[in-house]
Amino acid sequence: MRSRPSVSKRNREMDRAQRKQDKAERRDRRRDERLSRGPDDAPSEDPDIAGIIPGPQKRDPELFGVE
């Protein structure tokens, strides 16, 4: 004959289920905030490298004389 689960076990299980539900709600809230921000909030180009063209660069006439 088996005994019924204790009240404390049921309370632990209910606490665990509540934490799981809270975590899912927080996750959904963060996802919604991330989607509502959109791509315009983040800069599309790093300002430190803006305008740099890959490859050989022209020499500066002031530094190297006339080419």
PANUDREN-19269 format. One record per residue (C-alpha): x, y, z; residue in three letters. Coordinates in nm, 2 decimals. Each point is the difference from the previous one (the first is absolute). Example, Ala and Ser with C-alpha at 12.3 -4.5 7.8 and 13.67 -1.06 7.14 Angstrom:
! residues 2
<<1.23 -0.45 0.78> ALA> <<0.14 0.34 -0.07> SER> 
***
This chain:
! residues 67
<<0.00 0.00 0.00> MET> <<0.14 0.34 -0.10> ARG> <<-0.04 0.31 0.20> SER> <<-0.12 0.32 -0.16> ARG> <<0.26 0.27 -0.08> PRO> <<0.05 0.25 0.28> SER> <<-0.14 0.35 0.01> VAL> <<0.35 0.14 -0.01> SER> <<0.08 -0.18 -0.33> LYS> <<-0.32 0.15 -0.15> ARG> <<0.10 0.34 0.12> ASN> <<0.35 -0.04 -0.15> ARG> <<-0.15 -0.11 -0.33> GLU> <<-0.24 0.30 -0.01> MET> <<0.30 0.23 0.08> ASP> <<0.20 -0.15 -0.28> ARG> <<-0.29 0.04 -0.25> ALA> <<-0.05 0.36 0.11> GLN> <<0.37 0.08 -0.06> ARG> <<-0.02 -0.17 -0.34> LYS> <<-0.30 0.22 -0.09> GLN> <<0.17 0.32 0.12> ASP> <<0.31 -0.08 -0.20> LYS> <<-0.20 -0.06 -0.31> ALA> <<-0.18 0.33 0.05> GLU> <<0.33 0.19 0.04> ARG> <<0.14 -0.17 -0.31> ARG> <<-0.31 0.10 -0.20> ASP> <<0.03 0.36 0.13> ARG> <<0.37 0.03 -0.10> ARG> <<-0.08 -0.14 -0.34> ARG> <<-0.28 0.25 -0.05> ASP> <<0.22 0.29 0.11> GLU> <<0.28 -0.12 -0.23> ARG> <<-0.24 -0.02 -0.30> LEU> <<-0.16 0.34 0.08> SER> <<0.34 0.18 0.00> ARG> <<0.07 -0.10 -0.36> GLY> <<0.32 0.03 -0.19> PRO> <<0.01 0.39 0.02> ASP> <<0.11 0.00 0.36> ASP> <<0.34 -0.16 -0.07> ALA> <<0.25 0.20 -0.21> PRO> <<0.05 -0.17 -0.34> SER> <<0.36 0.11 -0.04> GLU> <<0.28 0.03 0.25> ASP> <<0.09 0.37 0.01> PRO> <<0.37 -0.08 0.05> ASP> <<0.02 -0.16 -0.35> ILE> <<-0.27 0.20 -0.18> ALA> <<0.11 0.10 -0.35> GLY> <<0.31 -0.23 -0.01> ILE> <<0.04 -0.17 -0.34> ILE> <<0.18 -0.33 0.00> PRO> <<0.31 -0.04 -0.21> GLY> <<0.30 0.23 -0.08> PRO> <<-0.06 0.36 0.09> GLN> <<0.12 0.31 -0.19> LYS> <<0.30 0.17 0.14> ARG> <<-0.04 0.34 0.16> ASP> <<0.17 0.26 -0.22> PRO> <<0.09 0.21 0.31> GLU> <<0.20 -0.28 0.15> LEU> <<0.16 -0.16 -0.30> PHE> <<0.02 0.28 -0.25> GLY> <<-0.16 0.02 -0.34> VAL> <<-0.06 -0.33 -0.18> GLU> 
***
